[in-house]
């Protein structure tokens, strides 16, 4: 075991699957003809962006924040209001809303990240309820129930078509997807998982745990805000429904169905959660029951979600750390 | 400072927990390339002393110096970049990561800090990652676990986990290695193996401070030994000096002898 006999390290995952997903995203609008289908595709990307932030924060770093929908809503509202009330154009409004959300999440995170597990979950949930209350009740400022209209995007003086909007959403999703993947595959991903598994050991190895957690919270909130801006430019209206419970439930369903703490869990989960109800409409009144049944089946038989299943089959070419458990069993089988 | 400056110096360290004085006015030094043992009966204050040096908590009074720098109240994450690495009494590896990734985490302070700085150094990051993997594999080969690199840590035996913990600590290229009961739970062969490994590390120039219960192990492995009892230092010297010290015999070895006789 000494000398020249040092074995090769196990192969590290590559970025190739991310580019495959993005290539699929580029082809999609040319395959899908109906506007309804494109709208669904955009919704998939929006939820993917939202859930990638949550995946980094909870799946990889172990910090459960239920306040993500609030940052999603604040991002969307800020994007709309900066344009409508201050007359900013779209790109400065996008940047402005992301900066605003980053600052708010920093302020929220400073005191809250001292809390752990249930306490952090409850505190961030309370923040979401407050945000939703403000959006609903401070009618002069937020427009109340009916919300605020978002000016349609323009390109060269003309209003941007549906395909154009789709590609803007895809571009932002690509940015988040690549960042998400970079974080996971780099030393930053290792540090996040170290914090999740054992904060004290992480600190002893030189990881600045508190500062790192705060940065991850800010990053995931900014990702939620990007999702919110995408929602704004696709639906042309932001209203309090962005931070209602159903968004939180969808987000949790996506990460569980897709696979918490996996590279491709958020996108796989988003595809299921957005498309499944559409496929189930044929069951008429039973749709909700069937949806619930499907989710239940996922939880029972795929505890690591869809991504866990695919990684077990080694679909992505390399084993994730999460799945290395399978390796010795496979070796044993091969020997036998 | 005259002569050789000590690598680690504890200067009249006291730590109180409410009314309890866990560590009472303790001073000792670890010289460069010295293997020092810290022993004492249960509740003697060894683990608390270890925690104070590694920055888990600060002392109530007194000062700690490492490489001549005052580190008394510096947080734990500052130790690794300075060249002090530690292992844990109850092995604390990261269960979600593979064995090699656990060892790579020992190199974390050498990587760019945070997302923005990492993106700014994107060009060199790939090479750095490959180098860190290679280094981690070398260390795993050193402790004899290279063939386990891709496994999850929860598939290893306790003896193997301790070795991964040591490999992870060595990844940071420390000058001082702090081992918290490294032989606890190991069988005889594993303990012998550990002893040989520490001898190799000493030959490579490392200093080691180890807390240990296994008297036979510590007598063989250490150049000098500090004995603590009830939070106070009662002896400090070579293994043979310490084992003949009347205070030590009464406080510790005498108690064992008395128990054995009974």
Interface residues (C-beta under 8 A of the other chain):
Chain A: X1 X2 X5 X6 X7 X8 X9 X10 X12 X179 X182 X183 X186 X187 X188 X190 X191 X193 X194 X196 X197 X198 X200 X201 X202 X203 X204 X205 X206 X207 X208 X209 X215 X219 X261 X319 X321 X322 X324 X325 X327 X328
Chain B: X54 X56 X75 X76 X77 X78 X79 X80 X81 X85 X86 X88 X92 X93 X94 X95 X96 X97 X98 X100 X101 X104 X105 X106 X107 X108 X109 X111 X113 X114 X115 X118 X119 X125 X129 X132 X133 X134 X136 X137 X138 X141 X144 X146 X147 X149 X150 X151 X152 X154 X155 X168 X172
